[in-house]
């Protein structure tokens, strides 16, 4: 189980077409900050029916889109 699995389950359970989550919202879901390893683990989201879209360092947000 990866450290991002709680986030992937959150996306799957809520079943929206897309999400735009702030780093703070992700921190609340995970219980820890998002870090550089997210770039490696983001491919796991496809197993839960989502793909990572835009990651904005300036806005501190991540967009997830249902596939």
Contact map, one row per residue, 1 for C-alpha under 8 A:
1110100000000000000000000000000000000000000000000000000000000000000
1111100000000000000000000000000000000000100000000000000000000000000
1111110000000000000000000000010000000000000000000000000000000000000
0111111100000000000000000000010000000100100000000000000000000000000
1111111110000000000000000000000000000000000000000000000000000000000
0011111111000000000000000000110000000000000000000000000000000000000
0001111111100000000000000100110000000000000000000000000000000000000
0001111111110000000000000000000000000000000110010000000000000000000
0000111111111000000000000000000000000000000000010000000000000000000
0000011111111100000000000000100000000000000000000000000000000000000
0000001111111111001000000000000000000000000000010100000000000000000
0000000111111110000000000000000000000000000000011100000000000000000
0000000011111110000000000000000000000000000000000000000000000000000
0000000001111111000000000000000000000000000000000000000000000000000
0000000000111111100000000000000000000000000000000000000000000000000
0000000000100111111000000000000000000000000000000000000000000000010
0000000000000011111000000000000000000000000000000000000000000000110
0000000000000001111100000000000000000000000000000000000000000011110
0000000000100001111110000000000000000000000000000000000000000111100
0000000000000000011111000000000000000000000000000000000000001111000
0000000000000000001111111100000000000000000000000000000000001110000
0000000000000000000111111100000000000000000000000000000000111100000
0000000000000000000011111110000011000000000000000000000000011100000
0000000000000000000011111111000010000000000000000000000000000000000
0000000000000000000011111111100000000000000000000000000000000000000
0000001000000000000011111111110011000000000000000000000000000000000
0000000000000000000000111111111111000000000000000000000000000000000
0000000000000000000000011111111100000000000000000000000000000000000
0000011001000000000000001111111000000000000000000000000000000000000
0011011000000000000000000111111110000000000000000000000000000000000
0000000000000000000000000011111110000000000000000000000000000000000
0000000000000000000000000011011111000000000000000000000000000000000
0000000000000000000000110110011111100000000000000000000000000000000
0000000000000000000000100110000111111100000000000000000000000000000
0000000000000000000000000000000011111100000000000000000000000000000
0000000000000000000000000000000001111111000000000000000000000000000
0000000000000000000000000000000001111111100000000000000000000000000
0001000000000000000000000000000001111111110000000000000000000000000
0000000000000000000000000000000000011111110000000000000000000000000
0000000000000000000000000000000000011111111000000000000000000000000
0101000000000000000000000000000000001111111110000000000000000000000
0000000000000000000000000000000000000111111110000011000000000000000
0000000000000000000000000000000000000001111111000011000000000000000
0000000100000000000000000000000000000000111111110000000000000000000
0000000100000000000000000000000000000000111111111111000000000000000
0000000000000000000000000000000000000000001111111110000000000000001
0000000000000000000000000000000000000000000111111100000000000000000
0000000110110000000000000000000000000000000111111100000000000000000
0000000000010000000000000000000000000000000011111110000000000000011
0000000000110000000000000000000000000000000011111111000000000001111
0000000000000000000000000000000000000000011011001111100000000001111
0000000000000000000000000000000000000000011010000111111000000111100
0000000000000000000000000000000000000000000000000011111000000111100
0000000000000000000000000000000000000000000000000001111100000111000
0000000000000000000000000000000000000000000000000001111110011110000
0000000000000000000000000000000000000000000000000000011111111100000
0000000000000000000000000000000000000000000000000000001111111000000
0000000000000000000000000000000000000000000000000000000111110000000
0000000000000000000001000000000000000000000000000000000111111000000
0000000000000000000001100000000000000000000000000000001111111100000
0000000000000000000111100000000000000000000000000000001110111110000
0000000000000000001111100000000000000000000000000001111100011111000
0000000000000000011110000000000000000000000000000001111000001111100
0000000000000000011100000000000000000000000000000111110000000111110
0000000000000000111000000000000000000000000000000111100000000011111
0000000000000001110000000000000000000000000000001110000000000001111
0000000000000000000000000000000000000000000001001110000000000000111
